[in-house]
Amino acid sequence: MNAIKSIKETNFLKQRRYEAVMFLITFFGIFGYVGHSMGVSNMLNTIMNTAWDLLMNTVFYIMGITVLSGALGKLLIEFGVVRLLEKILAPLMKPLFNLPGVGALAGVLTFLSDNPAIISLANDKNFSKYFKNYQLVSLTNFGTAFGMGLIVITFMSTLKIPGNESNLFFPALIGLVGALVGAIVSTRLMQHLIKGVIKPRIDQDFEGASEKISFKSEGGLFIRFLNSILDGGKSGVDLGLAIIPGVLIISTMVMMLTFGPKDPAIGYQGLAYEGVTLLPDLAGHIWWLFEGLFGFKNPELIAFPVTSLGAVGAALSLVKAFIAKGIIDGNVIAVFTAMGMCWSGYLSTHTAMLDTLNYRELTSKALLSHTVGGIIAGCFAHYLYVLVSMFI
């Protein structure tokens, strides 16, 4: 009874009522606008048709890539390639990122898998002991910049642009360089914002896992190979399943706010990928900025980096729709790869990791730093692509 009374005495119930009212206004405002433009029947049919087409033609394609890349990543770990890469990249960590050499392991693992790999590493005493406190916190920005990197590069490289027989692996590689630059900016900026703000960590204050970071395994060569590809493939299936909600929900909404009717002469037919051009119309007011920074020629392209903020798997599903509309070229692939990697779902990853490290209050600084890093990643990829294209 006292608990109920205390809740009534606070502003909790009043705030919840305000939230409910604002949610209803926003929800019915968006769907009312779309339904008014398309017609309610066409809107509902488009939602279902778009979700179905994304599931059958995009999600399973991405899942195929995640299974193969998961198997490859596990093989690289099993047979010591990751440890070798760590040793090779370690000398670059201090001058580029102001991180200890062991931090390279975080970048390699997130590149081969996804952002959550950084959380388990940061919570391991045998890994975290090499970092000063502000460096450990900035690891959220460093690791997130490479999340799903192998999957993004593989996806972009296998795309085919009608009428253009050029290999897209080269633009994707330029995108990787852009993501690297974005990671440097994001990590360094985060360190600058928090250094001196948080107190140095005492080892006894950090309760991490006591097990060592180890990639040891048992069994013969063939059994290790077989177990690696099967375990890695299984993790790829899990990752492929995990991206389904993001692709179906986020991508459907973004596409319905990006593309117009398939045939303007006929109007809305309830087909997949129809919608209203709200995002391009809004972006059109400052289009000179996007064109100057990223070289985008069409307002619809802004949907990819916006979607990457929440889930890069969902953002990848937009690319085929852009290809169908004929608005994709090598420069766009380079920029998408850079921003897709750097912004691969960081809205969720930063919060989860900083919460694990008991620094949730630094989330806004981490997001600000990574937003700047992602913009610079895309900008650098664009101008590097233009520069290299002059000589090729």
C-alpha positions as a Markdown table, in Angstrom:
| # | Residue | x | y | z |
|---|---|---|---|---|
| 1 | Met | 0.0 | 0.0 | 0.0 |
| 2 | Asn | 2.8 | 2.4 | 0.9 |
| 3 | Ala | 4.6 | 1.5 | -2.4 |
| 4 | Ile | 1.4 | 2.4 | -4.4 |
| 5 | Lys | 1.1 | 5.6 | -2.5 |
| 6 | Ser | 4.7 | 6.6 | -3.1 |
| 7 | Ile | 4.3 | 6.0 | -6.8 |
| 8 | Lys | 1.2 | 8.2 | -6.9 |
| 9 | Glu | 3.1 | 10.9 | -5.0 |
| 10 | Thr | 5.8 | 11.0 | -7.7 |
| 11 | Asn | 5.5 | 12.2 | -11.3 |
| 12 | Phe | 5.8 | 8.6 | -12.5 |
| 13 | Leu | 2.2 | 8.1 | -13.5 |
| 14 | Lys | 1.9 | 11.6 | -15.0 |
| 15 | Gln | 5.1 | 11.0 | -17.1 |
| 16 | Arg | 3.7 | 7.7 | -18.3 |
| 17 | Arg | 0.5 | 9.4 | -19.4 |
| 18 | Tyr | 2.5 | 12.0 | -21.3 |
| 19 | Glu | 4.5 | 9.3 | -23.0 |
| 20 | Ala | 1.3 | 7.4 | -24.0 |
| 21 | Val | -0.2 | 10.6 | -25.5 |
| 22 | Met | 3.0 | 11.4 | -27.4 |
| 23 | Phe | 3.3 | 7.9 | -28.7 |
| 24 | Leu | -0.2 | 7.8 | -29.9 |
| 25 | Ile | 0.2 | 11.2 | -31.6 |
| 26 | Thr | 3.4 | 10.1 | -33.3 |
| 27 | Phe | 2.1 | 6.7 | -34.3 |
| 28 | Phe | -1.2 | 7.8 | -35.8 |
| 29 | Gly | 0.5 | 10.9 | -37.3 |
| 30 | Ile | 3.0 | 8.8 | -39.3 |
| 31 | Phe | 0.6 | 6.0 | -40.3 |
| 32 | Gly | -2.2 | 8.5 | -40.9 |
| 33 | Tyr | 0.0 | 10.5 | -43.2 |
| 34 | Val | 1.2 | 7.4 | -45.1 |
| 35 | Gly | -2.4 | 5.9 | -45.2 |
| 36 | His | -3.8 | 9.2 | -46.4 |
| 37 | Ser | -1.3 | 9.3 | -49.3 |
| 38 | Met | -1.4 | 5.7 | -50.3 |
| 39 | Gly | -4.8 | 4.6 | -49.1 |
| 40 | Val | -5.1 | 2.3 | -46.0 |
| 41 | Ser | -5.6 | -0.9 | -48.1 |
| 42 | Asn | -2.5 | -0.1 | -50.2 |
| 43 | Met | -0.5 | 0.8 | -47.2 |
| 44 | Leu | -1.3 | -2.5 | -45.4 |
| 45 | Asn | -0.6 | -4.6 | -48.6 |
| 46 | Thr | 2.7 | -2.8 | -49.1 |
| 47 | Ile | 3.8 | -3.4 | -45.6 |
| 48 | Met | 3.1 | -7.2 | -45.9 |
| 49 | Asn | 4.5 | -7.5 | -49.4 |
| 50 | Thr | 7.7 | -5.5 | -48.6 |
| 51 | Ala | 8.3 | -7.6 | -45.4 |
| 52 | Trp | 7.8 | -10.9 | -47.3 |
| 53 | Asp | 10.1 | -9.8 | -50.2 |
| 54 | Leu | 12.8 | -8.7 | -47.7 |
| 55 | Leu | 12.6 | -12.0 | -45.9 |
| 56 | Met | 12.8 | -14.2 | -49.0 |
| 57 | Asn | 15.1 | -12.3 | -51.2 |
| 58 | Thr | 17.3 | -10.3 | -48.8 |
| 59 | Val | 17.4 | -11.9 | -45.4 |
| 60 | Phe | 18.3 | -15.4 | -46.6 |
| 61 | Tyr | 20.9 | -14.0 | -48.9 |
| 62 | Ile | 22.5 | -12.1 | -46.1 |
| 63 | Met | 22.2 | -15.2 | -43.9 |
| 64 | Gly | 24.1 | -17.2 | -46.5 |
| 65 | Ile | 26.9 | -14.7 | -46.2 |
| 66 | Thr | 26.8 | -14.7 | -42.4 |
| 67 | Val | 27.1 | -18.5 | -42.4 |
| 68 | Leu | 30.1 | -18.6 | -44.7 |
| 69 | Ser | 31.8 | -15.7 | -43.0 |
| 70 | Gly | 31.1 | -17.2 | -39.6 |
| 71 | Ala | 32.8 | -20.4 | -40.7 |
| 72 | Leu | 35.7 | -18.5 | -42.1 |
| 73 | Gly | 36.1 | -16.4 | -39.0 |
| 74 | Lys | 36.1 | -19.5 | -36.8 |
| 75 | Leu | 38.7 | -21.1 | -39.0 |
| 76 | Leu | 40.9 | -18.0 | -38.7 |
| 77 | Ile | 40.6 | -18.1 | -34.9 |
| 78 | Glu | 41.2 | -21.9 | -34.6 |
| 79 | Phe | 44.3 | -21.9 | -36.7 |
| 80 | Gly | 46.0 | -18.9 | -35.2 |
| 81 | Val | 45.5 | -16.3 | -38.0 |
| 82 | Val | 43.7 | -13.9 | -35.6 |
| 83 | Arg | 46.5 | -14.1 | -33.2 |
| 84 | Leu | 49.0 | -13.5 | -36.0 |
| 85 | Leu | 46.9 | -10.5 | -37.2 |
| 86 | Glu | 46.9 | -9.1 | -33.7 |
| 87 | Lys | 50.8 | -9.3 | -33.6 |
| 88 | Ile | 51.0 | -7.6 | -37.0 |
| 89 | Leu | 48.5 | -4.8 | -36.2 |
| 90 | Ala | 49.7 | -4.2 | -32.6 |
| 91 | Pro | 52.4 | -1.7 | -33.5 |
| 92 | Leu | 49.8 | 0.5 | -35.2 |
| 93 | Met | 47.4 | 0.6 | -32.2 |
| 94 | Lys | 49.3 | 3.2 | -30.1 |
| 95 | Pro | 50.0 | 5.8 | -32.9 |
| 96 | Leu | 46.6 | 5.5 | -34.6 |
| 97 | Phe | 44.2 | 4.8 | -31.7 |
| 98 | Asn | 46.1 | 5.5 | -28.5 |
| 99 | Leu | 45.3 | 2.0 | -27.4 |
| 100 | Pro | 47.6 | -0.9 | -26.3 |
| 101 | Gly | 48.5 | -3.5 | -28.9 |
| 102 | Val | 46.1 | -6.1 | -27.5 |
| 103 | Gly | 43.3 | -3.8 | -28.6 |
| 104 | Ala | 43.9 | -5.1 | -32.2 |
| 105 | Leu | 42.2 | -8.3 | -31.1 |
| 106 | Ala | 39.0 | -6.4 | -30.5 |
| 107 | Gly | 39.0 | -4.9 | -34.0 |
| 108 | Val | 39.7 | -8.2 | -35.7 |
| 109 | Leu | 37.0 | -10.1 | -33.8 |
| 110 | Thr | 34.3 | -7.6 | -34.3 |
| 111 | Phe | 35.3 | -7.4 | -38.0 |
| 112 | Leu | 34.9 | -11.2 | -38.3 |
| 113 | Ser | 31.6 | -11.3 | -36.3 |
| 114 | Asp | 29.6 | -8.4 | -34.8 |
| 115 | Asn | 29.7 | -5.6 | -32.3 |
| 116 | Pro | 28.7 | -7.8 | -29.2 |
| 117 | Ala | 32.1 | -9.5 | -29.4 |
| 118 | Ile | 33.6 | -6.3 | -27.9 |
| 119 | Ile | 31.5 | -6.6 | -24.8 |
| 120 | Ser | 32.7 | -10.1 | -23.8 |
| 121 | Leu | 36.3 | -9.0 | -24.4 |
| 122 | Ala | 36.0 | -5.8 | -22.4 |
| 123 | Asn | 34.5 | -7.7 | -19.5 |
| 124 | Asp | 37.6 | -10.1 | -19.3 |
| 125 | Lys | 40.2 | -9.1 | -16.7 |
| 126 | Asn | 43.0 | -10.6 | -18.7 |
| 127 | Phe | 42.1 | -8.3 | -21.6 |
| 128 | Ser | 41.1 | -5.2 | -19.8 |
| 129 | Lys | 44.2 | -5.0 | -17.6 |
| 130 | Tyr | 46.2 | -3.7 | -20.5 |
| 131 | Phe | 44.0 | -0.6 | -20.7 |
| 132 | Lys | 43.8 | 2.7 | -18.8 |
| 133 | Asn | 40.3 | 3.4 | -17.8 |
| 134 | Tyr | 39.6 | 6.0 | -20.5 |
| 135 | Gln | 41.1 | 3.7 | -23.1 |
| 136 | Leu | 38.9 | 0.8 | -22.0 |
| 137 | Val | 35.8 | 3.0 | -22.3 |
| 138 | Ser | 36.9 | 4.3 | -25.7 |
| 139 | Leu | 37.1 | 0.7 | -26.8 |
| 140 | Thr | 33.3 | 0.9 | -27.4 |
| 141 | Asn | 33.9 | 3.3 | -30.2 |
| 142 | Phe | 36.9 | 1.4 | -31.6 |
| 143 | Gly | 35.2 | -2.0 | -31.7 |
| 144 | Thr | 31.9 | -0.8 | -33.0 |
| 145 | Ala | 33.5 | 0.8 | -36.1 |
| 146 | Phe | 34.4 | -2.6 | -37.4 |
| 147 | Gly | 31.3 | -4.6 | -36.6 |
| 148 | Met | 30.1 | -7.0 | -39.3 |
| 149 | Gly | 32.9 | -5.7 | -41.5 |
| 150 | Leu | 33.5 | -8.9 | -43.3 |
| 151 | Ile | 29.8 | -9.4 | -44.0 |
| 152 | Val | 29.4 | -5.8 | -45.3 |
| 153 | Ile | 32.4 | -6.0 | -47.6 |
| 154 | Thr | 31.4 | -9.5 | -48.9 |
| 155 | Phe | 27.8 | -8.3 | -49.5 |
| 156 | Met | 28.9 | -5.1 | -51.3 |
| 157 | Ser | 31.6 | -7.0 | -53.4 |
| 158 | Thr | 29.1 | -9.6 | -54.7 |
| 159 | Leu | 26.6 | -7.0 | -56.0 |
| 160 | Lys | 26.1 | -6.5 | -59.7 |
| 161 | Ile | 25.1 | -3.2 | -61.2 |
| 162 | Pro | 23.1 | -3.6 | -64.5 |
| 163 | Gly | 25.1 | -2.1 | -67.3 |
| 164 | Asn | 28.3 | -1.9 | -65.2 |
| 165 | Glu | 30.6 | -4.9 | -65.3 |
| 166 | Ser | 33.2 | -3.3 | -63.0 |
| 167 | Asn | 34.3 | -5.2 | -59.9 |
| 168 | Leu | 32.8 | -3.7 | -56.7 |
| 169 | Phe | 35.4 | -5.2 | -54.4 |
| 170 | Phe | 37.6 | -2.2 | -55.1 |
| 171 | Pro | 35.0 | 0.4 | -53.9 |
| 172 | Ala | 34.3 | -1.8 | -50.9 |
| 173 | Leu | 38.0 | -1.9 | -50.1 |
| 174 | Ile | 38.0 | 1.9 | -50.2 |
| 175 | Gly | 35.1 | 1.9 | -47.8 |
| 176 | Leu | 37.1 | -0.2 | -45.4 |
| 177 | Val | 39.8 | 2.5 | -45.4 |
| 178 | Gly | 37.1 | 5.1 | -44.8 |
| 179 | Ala | 35.8 | 3.0 | -41.8 |
| 180 | Leu | 39.4 | 2.8 | -40.5 |
| 181 | Val | 39.7 | 6.6 | -40.6 |
| 182 | Gly | 36.3 | 7.0 | -39.0 |
| 183 | Ala | 37.4 | 4.6 | -36.2 |
| 184 | Ile | 40.5 | 6.7 | -35.5 |
| 185 | Val | 38.4 | 9.9 | -35.3 |
| 186 | Ser | 35.7 | 8.3 | -33.1 |
| 187 | Thr | 38.1 | 6.6 | -30.7 |
| 188 | Arg | 40.4 | 9.6 | -30.3 |
| 189 | Leu | 37.5 | 12.0 | -29.9 |
| 190 | Met | 35.9 | 9.8 | -27.2 |
| 191 | Gln | 39.2 | 9.7 | -25.4 |
| 192 | His | 39.5 | 13.4 | -25.5 |
| 193 | Leu | 36.0 | 13.9 | -24.1 |
| 194 | Ile | 36.4 | 11.6 | -21.2 |
| 195 | Lys | 40.0 | 11.7 | -20.3 |
| 196 | Gly | 40.3 | 13.5 | -16.9 |
| 197 | Val | 36.5 | 13.2 | -16.4 |
| 198 | Ile | 36.5 | 9.6 | -15.1 |
| 199 | Lys | 38.9 | 8.5 | -12.4 |
| 200 | Pro | 41.6 | 5.9 | -13.0 |
| 201 | Arg | 40.4 | 2.3 | -12.5 |
| 202 | Ile | 41.8 | 0.2 | -9.7 |
| 203 | Asp | 41.9 | -3.5 | -10.6 |
| 204 | Gln | 40.0 | -4.5 | -7.5 |
| 205 | Asp | 37.2 | -2.2 | -8.6 |
| 206 | Phe | 36.7 | -4.0 | -11.9 |
| 207 | Glu | 34.8 | -7.3 | -11.6 |
| 208 | Gly | 35.5 | -9.1 | -14.8 |
| 209 | Ala | 35.7 | -12.7 | -15.8 |
| 210 | Ser | 38.8 | -14.5 | -14.5 |
| 211 | Glu | 39.3 | -16.9 | -17.4 |
| 212 | Lys | 42.1 | -16.2 | -19.8 |
| 213 | Ile | 41.6 | -15.1 | -23.4 |
| 214 | Ser | 42.5 | -18.4 | -25.1 |
| 215 | Phe | 41.9 | -19.9 | -28.5 |
| 216 | Lys | 43.3 | -23.3 | -27.5 |
| 217 | Ser | 41.5 | -26.4 | -28.8 |
| 218 | Glu | 41.8 | -30.1 | -28.7 |
| 219 | Gly | 41.7 | -32.9 | -31.3 |
| 220 | Gly | 43.3 | -33.7 | -34.6 |
| 221 | Leu | 43.6 | -31.4 | -37.6 |
| 222 | Phe | 40.6 | -32.7 | -39.4 |
| 223 | Ile | 38.3 | -32.6 | -36.3 |
| 224 | Arg | 39.4 | -29.1 | -35.5 |
| 225 | Phe | 38.7 | -28.0 | -39.1 |
| 226 | Leu | 35.3 | -29.7 | -39.1 |
| 227 | Asn | 34.3 | -28.3 | -35.7 |
| 228 | Ser | 35.4 | -24.8 | -36.7 |
| 229 | Ile | 33.3 | -24.6 | -39.9 |
| 230 | Leu | 30.3 | -26.1 | -38.2 |
| 231 | Asp | 30.5 | -24.0 | -35.0 |
| 232 | Gly | 31.3 | -20.9 | -37.1 |
| 233 | Gly | 28.4 | -21.6 | -39.5 |
| 234 | Lys | 26.1 | -22.1 | -36.5 |
| 235 | Ser | 27.0 | -18.7 | -35.2 |
| 236 | Gly | 26.4 | -17.3 | -38.6 |
| 237 | Val | 22.9 | -18.8 | -38.6 |
| 238 | Asp | 22.3 | -17.1 | -35.1 |
| 239 | Leu | 23.5 | -13.8 | -36.5 |
| 240 | Gly | 21.3 | -14.2 | -39.6 |
| 241 | Leu | 18.3 | -14.9 | -37.5 |
| 242 | Ala | 19.1 | -12.0 | -35.2 |
| 243 | Ile | 19.0 | -9.5 | -38.1 |
| 244 | Ile | 15.5 | -10.6 | -39.2 |
| 245 | Pro | 13.5 | -8.2 | -36.9 |
| 246 | Gly | 15.7 | -5.2 | -37.9 |
| 247 | Val | 15.5 | -5.9 | -41.6 |
| 248 | Leu | 11.8 | -6.6 | -41.7 |
| 249 | Ile | 10.7 | -3.8 | -39.3 |
| 250 | Ile | 13.2 | -1.0 | -39.8 |
| 251 | Ser | 13.8 | -1.5 | -43.5 |
| 252 | Thr | 10.1 | -1.7 | -44.3 |
| 253 | Met | 9.4 | 1.5 | -42.5 |
| 254 | Val | 12.4 | 3.3 | -44.0 |
| 255 | Met | 11.5 | 2.2 | -47.5 |
| 256 | Met | 7.9 | 3.3 | -47.1 |
| 257 | Leu | 9.2 | 6.7 | -46.2 |
| 258 | Thr | 11.7 | 6.8 | -49.0 |
| 259 | Phe | 10.2 | 5.4 | -52.3 |
| 260 | Gly | 7.1 | 6.6 | -54.1 |
| 261 | Pro | 4.7 | 4.4 | -56.3 |
| 262 | Lys | 6.2 | 1.9 | -58.6 |
| 263 | Asp | 4.4 | 3.5 | -61.6 |
| 264 | Pro | 3.4 | 7.2 | -61.0 |
| 265 | Ala | 1.1 | 7.0 | -64.0 |
| 266 | Ile | -1.0 | 4.2 | -62.3 |
| 267 | Gly | -0.5 | 5.3 | -58.7 |
| 268 | Tyr | -0.3 | 3.1 | -55.6 |
| 269 | Gln | -1.0 | -0.6 | -56.1 |
| 270 | Gly | -0.1 | -2.0 | -52.7 |
| 271 | Leu | 3.1 | -3.5 | -54.2 |
| 272 | Ala | 6.4 | -4.1 | -52.3 |
| 273 | Tyr | 8.7 | -1.1 | -51.8 |
| 274 | Glu | 6.1 | 1.5 | -52.5 |
| 275 | Gly | 5.6 | 4.4 | -50.1 |
| 276 | Val | 5.9 | 8.2 | -49.7 |
| 277 | Thr | 9.0 | 10.2 | -50.4 |
| 278 | Leu | 9.2 | 11.9 | -47.0 |
| 279 | Leu | 12.9 | 11.3 | -46.2 |
| 280 | Pro | 14.1 | 12.4 | -49.7 |
| 281 | Asp | 11.9 | 15.5 | -49.5 |
| 282 | Leu | 13.3 | 16.4 | -46.1 |
| 283 | Ala | 16.9 | 15.7 | -47.2 |
| 284 | Gly | 16.3 | 17.8 | -50.3 |
| 285 | His | 16.3 | 21.0 | -48.3 |
| 286 | Ile | 20.0 | 20.4 | -47.3 |
| 287 | Trp | 20.9 | 18.2 | -50.3 |
| 288 | Trp | 23.9 | 20.3 | -51.1 |
| 289 | Leu | 25.4 | 19.1 | -47.9 |
| 290 | Phe | 25.0 | 15.4 | -48.6 |
| 291 | Glu | 26.2 | 15.8 | -52.2 |
| 292 | Gly | 29.3 | 17.7 | -51.0 |
| 293 | Leu | 30.2 | 15.3 | -48.2 |
| 294 | Phe | 29.4 | 12.0 | -49.8 |
| 295 | Gly | 28.8 | 12.6 | -53.6 |
| 296 | Phe | 25.3 | 11.3 | -53.4 |
| 297 | Lys | 23.3 | 12.2 | -56.6 |
| 298 | Asn | 19.9 | 11.0 | -55.3 |
| 299 | Pro | 18.1 | 12.0 | -52.0 |
| 300 | Glu | 16.9 | 8.4 | -51.5 |
| 301 | Leu | 20.4 | 7.3 | -50.7 |
| 302 | Ile | 20.4 | 9.0 | -47.3 |
| 303 | Ala | 18.2 | 6.2 | -46.1 |
| 304 | Phe | 21.2 | 3.8 | -45.9 |
| 305 | Pro | 23.3 | 5.7 | -43.3 |
| 306 | Val | 20.2 | 6.5 | -41.3 |
| 307 | Thr | 19.2 | 2.8 | -41.2 |
| 308 | Ser | 22.8 | 1.8 | -40.3 |
| 309 | Leu | 22.5 | 3.7 | -37.0 |
| 310 | Gly | 20.1 | 1.0 | -35.8 |
| 311 | Ala | 21.1 | -2.1 | -37.8 |
| 312 | Val | 23.5 | -2.4 | -40.7 |
| 313 | Gly | 21.8 | -5.7 | -41.7 |
| 314 | Ala | 18.6 | -3.7 | -42.3 |
| 315 | Ala | 20.6 | -1.1 | -44.2 |
| 316 | Leu | 22.1 | -3.7 | -46.5 |
| 317 | Ser | 18.6 | -4.7 | -47.5 |
| 318 | Leu | 18.1 | -1.3 | -49.0 |
| 319 | Val | 20.9 | -1.6 | -51.5 |
| 320 | Lys | 19.2 | -4.0 | -53.9 |
| 321 | Ala | 16.2 | -1.6 | -54.0 |
| 322 | Phe | 18.6 | 1.2 | -54.9 |
| 323 | Ile | 20.2 | -0.9 | -57.6 |
| 324 | Ala | 16.8 | -1.6 | -59.1 |
| 325 | Lys | 16.2 | 2.1 | -59.3 |
| 326 | Gly | 19.5 | 2.6 | -61.0 |
| 327 | Ile | 21.0 | 5.1 | -58.5 |
| 328 | Ile | 24.0 | 3.0 | -57.3 |
| 329 | Asp | 27.6 | 3.4 | -58.5 |
| 330 | Gly | 31.1 | 2.7 | -57.2 |
| 331 | Asn | 31.3 | 5.8 | -55.2 |
| 332 | Val | 28.0 | 5.0 | -53.4 |
| 333 | Ile | 29.3 | 1.5 | -52.6 |
| 334 | Ala | 32.5 | 2.9 | -51.1 |
| 335 | Val | 30.5 | 5.4 | -48.9 |
| 336 | Phe | 27.9 | 2.8 | -47.9 |
| 337 | Thr | 30.7 | 0.3 | -46.9 |
| 338 | Ala | 32.5 | 3.0 | -44.8 |
| 339 | Met | 29.4 | 4.3 | -43.1 |
| 340 | Gly | 27.7 | 0.8 | -42.8 |
| 341 | Met | 30.8 | -0.6 | -40.9 |
| 342 | Cys | 31.3 | 2.5 | -38.8 |
| 343 | Trp | 27.7 | 2.9 | -37.9 |
| 344 | Ser | 26.8 | -0.8 | -37.6 |
| 345 | Gly | 24.0 | -0.6 | -35.1 |
| 346 | Tyr | 25.9 | 1.6 | -32.6 |
| 347 | Leu | 22.7 | 2.9 | -31.1 |
| 348 | Ser | 22.3 | -0.4 | -29.3 |
| 349 | Thr | 25.9 | -1.5 | -28.9 |
| 350 | His | 27.2 | 1.6 | -27.1 |
| 351 | Thr | 24.5 | 1.5 | -24.5 |
| 352 | Ala | 24.9 | -2.2 | -23.8 |
| 353 | Met | 28.7 | -2.0 | -23.5 |
| 354 | Leu | 28.9 | 1.1 | -21.4 |
| 355 | Asp | 26.2 | -0.4 | -19.1 |
| 356 | Thr | 28.4 | -3.5 | -18.7 |
| 357 | Leu | 31.3 | -1.2 | -17.8 |
| 358 | Asn | 29.1 | 0.8 | -15.4 |
| 359 | Tyr | 29.6 | 4.0 | -17.4 |
| 360 | Arg | 26.1 | 4.4 | -18.8 |
| 361 | Glu | 26.3 | 8.2 | -18.2 |
| 362 | Leu | 29.0 | 8.4 | -20.9 |
| 363 | Thr | 26.6 | 7.1 | -23.6 |
| 364 | Ser | 25.9 | 10.6 | -25.1 |
| 365 | Lys | 29.6 | 11.3 | -25.5 |
| 366 | Ala | 30.2 | 7.9 | -27.1 |
| 367 | Leu | 27.3 | 8.5 | -29.5 |
| 368 | Leu | 28.5 | 12.0 | -30.4 |
| 369 | Ser | 32.0 | 10.8 | -31.1 |
| 370 | His | 30.8 | 7.9 | -33.2 |
| 371 | Thr | 28.4 | 10.1 | -35.2 |
| 372 | Val | 31.3 | 12.4 | -36.1 |
| 373 | Gly | 33.5 | 9.4 | -36.9 |
| 374 | Gly | 30.8 | 7.9 | -39.2 |
| 375 | Ile | 30.3 | 11.1 | -41.1 |
| 376 | Ile | 34.1 | 11.5 | -41.6 |
| 377 | Ala | 34.3 | 7.8 | -42.7 |
| 378 | Gly | 31.8 | 8.4 | -45.5 |
| 379 | Cys | 33.3 | 11.7 | -46.5 |
| 380 | Phe | 36.9 | 10.2 | -46.6 |
| 381 | Ala | 35.7 | 7.2 | -48.6 |
| 382 | His | 34.0 | 9.5 | -51.2 |
| 383 | Tyr | 37.0 | 11.8 | -51.8 |
| 384 | Leu | 39.4 | 8.8 | -51.8 |
| 385 | Tyr | 37.3 | 7.1 | -54.4 |
| 386 | Val | 37.3 | 10.3 | -56.5 |
| 387 | Leu | 41.0 | 10.6 | -56.2 |
| 388 | Val | 41.8 | 7.0 | -57.0 |
| 389 | Ser | 39.3 | 7.0 | -60.0 |
| 390 | Met | 41.4 | 9.8 | -61.6 |
| 391 | Phe | 44.3 | 7.5 | -61.9 |
| 392 | Ile | 42.5 | 4.3 | -62.9 |
